[in-house]
């Protein structure tokens, strides 16, 4: 199975993402990135993928690595 097939399976399992947190100051809804990671990382791992978020030159990058092929 190649990385694109794995990513398609992950995307299908994740489904729709909704705003699940409330900002009390502005009284608005927002999407909590920590909630996303908690939900997405186990699905990625189940499909043989690893999420890395290195900091390079003060910026955070998201990388998805195929555990089998690198």
N, C-alpha and C positions, 0 to 999 in steps of 0.2 A: 504494500500500500504506500503510495507516495504522499508527500506532505500536503498536496492540494486536496486529495481525497480525505485525509485526516482533518484538515481545516474545514472542509464542507460538512463532515460529520459533527464536528464541534459546533459549528454555526447552527446547524439544524437542532442540536440538543439545547443550545443556549436559548434560542427563541427570542422573543421581543424583550427589550430592556425598557423599564419604566422608571420614572422619577419616584423614588421611594422615601425620600427624606424631606423634612420641612425646615426652612430657614426662618427662625422665629423673628429675626430683625426685619426682614423684608416680607414675611408671611408668604413665601413662595416655595414651591417644590423644587427639588434638585436631585440629581443622581449622585449617589455616594460611591466614589471610586473604590473604597475599601470593601463595600458590599459586592461590587462587581468582581473584584479579585477573589473574594471568598467563594463566590459562586462559580467562576470560570476556571480557576486553577485546577480543581479536581476533575473537571471535564477534559481539560487539556491533557492532564496526566493519564487519564483513562485511555486516551487516544494516542499515547506515546509522544506527547508534545510537552515541551518545557518552556515556561515563560520566564525570561530574564529581564530585569530592568536596571541596566548599568547606568551610572552617572558618568558622562563624558563632558569635560569642559563646563561643568555646572548644569548640564541639561540631562534630563532623564529620558532614556530611549527604551522602547519596548521591543524585545526580540522574542520570536517564537522559534524554537529549535526542535527539529525532529530528533528524538532521542536515538533512534536506530541509525540514522544516516548522518547526523550532524548538520 
